[in-house]
Amino acid sequence: MAQNMVRDDDRLSRLWSLCHEHHNVKTQVESTRGKRRAAERRRDEAFYNHPAFK
């Protein structure tokens, strides 16, 4: 067994902070995806609303 092993910090406060950071990143990614989809939808609607497609 190695003498210089790093122990995991399993304190509840540390675990909560990791969960909080993960939640923030996940929320940011989901928000970015939603904004990108909405922009694509608006772009497609504008494209097909052109008089050439009517």
N, CA, C and O atoms as a MOPAC input file, in Angstrom:
PM7 MOZYME 1SCF
protein

 N      0.84800 1    -1.17900 1     0.00000 1
 C      0.00000 1     0.00000 1     0.00000 1
 C      0.88700 1     1.23300 1     0.00000 1
 O      1.88600 1     1.28200 1     0.71800 1
 N      0.53300 1     2.21800 1    -0.79100 1
 C      1.33900 1     3.43500 1    -0.89700 1
 C      1.20900 1     4.27300 1     0.36200 1
 O      0.13800 1     4.34900 1     0.96400 1
 N      2.29900 1     4.89600 1     0.75100 1
 C      2.31700 1     5.72500 1     1.95500 1
 C      1.69900 1     7.10800 1     1.71700 1
 O      1.19400 1     7.72000 1     2.65800 1
 N      1.73000 1     7.59600 1     0.50900 1
 C      1.29100 1     8.95800 1     0.22000 1
 C     -0.08400 1     9.00300 1    -0.44400 1
 O     -0.32200 1     9.84500 1    -1.30900 1
 N     -0.97300 1     8.12500 1    -0.05700 1
 C     -2.30900 1     8.11900 1    -0.64900 1
 C     -3.09600 1     9.33600 1    -0.18100 1
 O     -2.97300 1     9.75900 1     0.96900 1
 N     -3.89300 1     9.88800 1    -1.06200 1
 C     -4.75000 1    11.01000 1    -0.71900 1
 C     -6.11900 1    10.45800 1    -0.37100 1
 O     -6.72200 1     9.71800 1    -1.14800 1
 N     -6.59400 1    10.82200 1     0.79200 1
 C     -7.90500 1    10.34200 1     1.22400 1
 C     -9.00100 1    11.22700 1     0.63700 1
 O     -8.81900 1    12.43600 1     0.49200 1
 N    -10.13400 1    10.62400 1     0.30300 1
 C    -11.28100 1    11.39300 1    -0.16100 1
 C    -11.84200 1    12.20900 1     0.99300 1
 O    -11.87400 1    11.75200 1     2.13500 1
 N    -12.27500 1    13.39800 1     0.68400 1
 C    -12.89800 1    14.26500 1     1.68100 1
 C    -14.40200 1    14.04200 1     1.61100 1
 O    -15.07400 1    14.59900 1     0.74300 1
 N    -14.92800 1    13.23600 1     2.51400 1
 C    -16.33600 1    12.85500 1     2.48500 1
 C    -17.20000 1    13.67400 1     3.43000 1
 O    -18.31400 1    13.26800 1     3.76200 1
 N    -16.69600 1    14.82100 1     3.86500 1
 C    -17.52600 1    15.64100 1     4.75000 1
 C    -18.76100 1    16.10300 1     3.98200 1
 O    -18.68000 1    16.40500 1     2.79100 1
 N    -19.89900 1    16.15600 1     4.66300 1
 C    -21.14900 1    16.53800 1     4.01400 1
 C    -21.05000 1    17.90800 1     3.35600 1
 O    -21.59300 1    18.10500 1     2.26800 1
 N    -20.37400 1    18.85200 1     3.98700 1
 C    -20.26600 1    20.19100 1     3.41100 1
 C    -19.50200 1    20.14500 1     2.09300 1
 O    -19.83200 1    20.87400 1     1.15800 1
 N    -18.49100 1    19.29700 1     2.01500 1
 C    -17.71300 1    19.17300 1     0.78400 1
 C    -18.53500 1    18.48400 1    -0.30800 1
 O    -18.52200 1    18.91000 1    -1.46300 1
 N    -19.23600 1    17.43700 1     0.05700 1
 C    -20.07200 1    16.73600 1    -0.91700 1
 C    -21.17600 1    17.65300 1    -1.43400 1
 O    -21.48600 1    17.63200 1    -2.62500 1
 N    -21.77500 1    18.45800 1    -0.55200 1
 C    -22.81900 1    19.37300 1    -0.96900 1
 C    -22.25800 1    20.39000 1    -1.95500 1
 O    -22.91200 1    20.70900 1    -2.94800 1
 N    -21.05900 1    20.90200 1    -1.69800 1
 C    -20.48700 1    21.89900 1    -2.60000 1
 C    -20.21200 1    21.29000 1    -3.96800 1
 O    -20.37200 1    21.96500 1    -4.98500 1
 N    -19.80300 1    20.02900 1    -4.00900 1
 C    -19.60000 1    19.37100 1    -5.29600 1
 C    -20.93200 1    19.21600 1    -6.02800 1
 O    -21.01000 1    19.45600 1    -7.23300 1
 N    -21.97200 1    18.81800 1    -5.30800 1
 C    -23.29300 1    18.65400 1    -5.92200 1
 C    -23.80000 1    19.99900 1    -6.43400 1
 O    -24.37900 1    20.07100 1    -7.51800 1
 N    -23.58800 1    21.05700 1    -5.66600 1
 C    -24.04100 1    22.39100 1    -6.05300 1
 C    -23.32900 1    22.83300 1    -7.33600 1
 O    -23.97100 1    23.35500 1    -8.24700 1
 N    -22.03100 1    22.63200 1    -7.41200 1
 C    -21.27300 1    23.00700 1    -8.60200 1
 C    -21.73000 1    22.18600 1    -9.80800 1
 O    -21.89400 1    22.73400 1   -10.89800 1
 N    -21.93400 1    20.89600 1    -9.62900 1
 C    -22.42500 1    20.04100 1   -10.71300 1
 C    -23.78400 1    20.53600 1   -11.20200 1
 O    -24.03500 1    20.58200 1   -12.40600 1
 N    -24.65400 1    20.90200 1   -10.27500 1
 C    -25.98100 1    21.40100 1   -10.63400 1
 C    -25.86100 1    22.68600 1   -11.45900 1
 O    -26.56200 1    22.84600 1   -12.45800 1
 N    -24.97900 1    23.60000 1   -11.04900 1
 C    -24.79700 1    24.85300 1   -11.78300 1
 C    -24.31200 1    24.60100 1   -13.20500 1
 O    -24.80900 1    25.21600 1   -14.14800 1
 N    -23.36100 1    23.71400 1   -13.36300 1
 C    -22.82900 1    23.41000 1   -14.69700 1
 C    -23.91200 1    22.75500 1   -15.54900 1
 O    -24.09300 1    23.11100 1   -16.71300 1
 N    -24.62800 1    21.79900 1   -14.96600 1
 C    -25.68700 1    21.09500 1   -15.70100 1
 C    -26.77000 1    22.07500 1   -16.14400 1
 O    -27.24400 1    22.00000 1   -17.27700 1
 N    -27.16500 1    22.98900 1   -15.26700 1
 C    -28.18500 1    23.97100 1   -15.59500 1
 C    -27.70800 1    24.88900 1   -16.71200 1
 O    -28.47500 1    25.22500 1   -17.61500 1
 N    -26.44800 1    25.29300 1   -16.65300 1
 C    -25.89900 1    26.16200 1   -17.68900 1
 C    -25.89200 1    25.46000 1   -19.05100 1
 O    -26.24200 1    26.06300 1   -20.06500 1
 N    -25.49700 1    24.19900 1   -19.06800 1
 C    -25.47400 1    23.43100 1   -20.32200 1
 C    -26.88700 1    23.28500 1   -20.87800 1
 O    -27.10300 1    23.46400 1   -22.07600 1
 N    -27.85100 1    22.96200 1   -20.01300 1
 C    -29.22900 1    22.80300 1   -20.46900 1
 C    -29.79000 1    24.12400 1   -21.00300 1
 O    -30.51800 1    24.13200 1   -21.99500 1
 N    -29.45800 1    25.22500 1   -20.35600 1
 C    -29.91500 1    26.54000 1   -20.80600 1
 C    -29.33700 1    26.87800 1   -22.17300 1
 O    -30.04400 1    27.37800 1   -23.04700 1
 N    -28.05900 1    26.60500 1   -22.35100 1
 C    -27.40900 1    26.87400 1   -23.63400 1
 C    -28.03100 1    26.04000 1   -24.74400 1
 O    -28.26200 1    26.54600 1   -25.84200 1
 N    -28.30100 1    24.78100 1   -24.47300 1
 C    -28.94200 1    23.91800 1   -25.47700 1
 C    -30.32300 1    24.45100 1   -25.84700 1
 O    -30.68100 1    24.49000 1   -27.02400 1
 N    -31.09100 1    24.86000 1   -24.85000 1
 C    -32.42900 1    25.38900 1   -25.10300 1
 C    -32.39200 1    26.65800 1   -25.93600 1
 O    -33.20100 1    26.83100 1   -26.84700 1
 N    -31.45700 1    27.54400 1   -25.62600 1
 C    -31.33000 1    28.78800 1   -26.39100 1
 C    -30.92400 1    28.49700 1   -27.83100 1
 O    -31.40900 1    29.14500 1   -28.75900 1
 N    -30.04500 1    27.53600 1   -28.01800 1
 C    -29.60900 1    27.17400 1   -29.36600 1
 C    -30.76400 1    26.58900 1   -30.17500 1
 O    -30.94000 1    26.92200 1   -31.34700 1
 N    -31.55400 1    25.71100 1   -29.54000 1
 C    -32.71000 1    25.12500 1   -30.23300 1
 C    -33.73300 1    26.20100 1   -30.60700 1
 O    -34.28800 1    26.18000 1   -31.70500 1
 N    -33.97600 1    27.13800 1   -29.69000 1
 C    -34.93700 1    28.20600 1   -29.96300 1
 C    -34.44900 1    29.07700 1   -31.12100 1
 O    -35.24200 1    29.47400 1   -31.97500 1
 N    -33.16700 1    29.37300 1   -31.15400 1
 C    -32.61300 1    30.17600 1   -32.25100 1
 C    -32.74100 1    29.44500 1   -33.58100 1
 O    -33.06600 1    30.06100 1   -34.59600 1
 N    -32.49000 1    28.14600 1   -33.58600 1
 C    -32.64300 1    27.34900 1   -34.81500 1
 C    -34.09500 1    27.34600 1   -35.27200 1
 O    -34.38100 1    27.47000 1   -36.46200 1
 N    -35.00400 1    27.20300 1   -34.32100 1
 C    -36.43600 1    27.18000 1   -34.64900 1
 C    -36.85900 1    28.52600 1   -35.25000 1
 O    -37.58200 1    28.56400 1   -36.24600 1
 N    -36.40400 1    29.63100 1   -34.63900 1
 C    -36.73900 1    30.95600 1   -35.17600 1
 C    -36.14200 1    31.14800 1   -36.56700 1
 O    -36.79500 1    31.70400 1   -37.45000 1
 N    -34.92000 1    30.69800 1   -36.76400 1
 C    -34.26800 1    30.82700 1   -38.06700 1
 C    -35.01000 1    30.02400 1   -39.12300 1
 O    -35.22300 1    30.50500 1   -40.23600 1
 N    -35.40500 1    28.79900 1   -38.78100 1
 C    -36.14500 1    27.96100 1   -39.72600 1
 C    -37.50400 1    28.57300 1   -40.05500 1
 O    -37.92300 1    28.56700 1   -41.21300 1
 N    -38.18900 1    29.09800 1   -39.05400 1
 C    -39.49300 1    29.72200 1   -39.29300 1
 C    -39.34200 1    30.93700 1   -40.20000 1
 O    -40.14900 1    31.14000 1   -41.10800 1
 N    -38.32000 1    31.74100 1   -39.96000 1
 C    -38.09300 1    32.91800 1   -40.80500 1
 C    -37.77600 1    32.48600 1   -42.23500 1
 O    -38.22400 1    33.12700 1   -43.18600 1
 N    -37.03100 1    31.44100 1   -42.39300 1
 C    -36.65300 1    30.94500 1   -43.72400 1
 C    -37.89900 1    30.49200 1   -44.48500 1
 O    -38.08500 1    30.85600 1   -45.64600 1
 N    -38.74500 1    29.70600 1   -43.83500 1
 C    -39.91700 1    29.16800 1   -44.50900 1
 C    -41.07400 1    30.16300 1   -44.61400 1
 O    -42.04500 1    29.91400 1   -45.32800 1
 N    -40.97200 1    31.27700 1   -43.91000 1
 C    -41.97900 1    32.33200 1   -44.05500 1
 C    -41.65400 1    33.25700 1   -45.22200 1
 O    -42.41500 1    34.18500 1   -45.49800 1
 N    -40.56700 1    33.02800 1   -45.89500 1
 C    -40.17300 1    33.82800 1   -47.04500 1
 C    -41.22300 1    33.63400 1   -48.15300 1
 O    -41.74200 1    32.53100 1   -48.32400 1
 N    -41.53500 1    34.69400 1   -48.90000 1
 C    -42.56100 1    34.59500 1   -49.94700 1
 C    -42.30400 1    33.49400 1   -50.98000 1
 O    -43.25800 1    33.00500 1   -51.58400 1
 N    -41.08000 1    33.09600 1   -51.19800 1
 C    -40.77500 1    32.04500 1   -52.18000 1
 C    -41.38000 1    30.70600 1   -51.76200 1
 O    -41.59000 1    29.83900 1   -52.61000 1
 N    -41.66400 1    30.52000 1   -50.47300 1
 C    -42.20400 1    29.24000 1   -50.00700 1
 C    -43.71100 1    29.28400 1   -49.80100 1
 O    -44.29600 1    28.32800 1   -49.29200 1
 N    -44.34100 1    30.37800 1   -50.18900 1
 C    -45.79500 1    30.49900 1   -49.97200 1
 C    -46.54800 1    30.20800 1   -51.23200 1
 O    -47.77800 1    30.26000 1   -51.24300 1

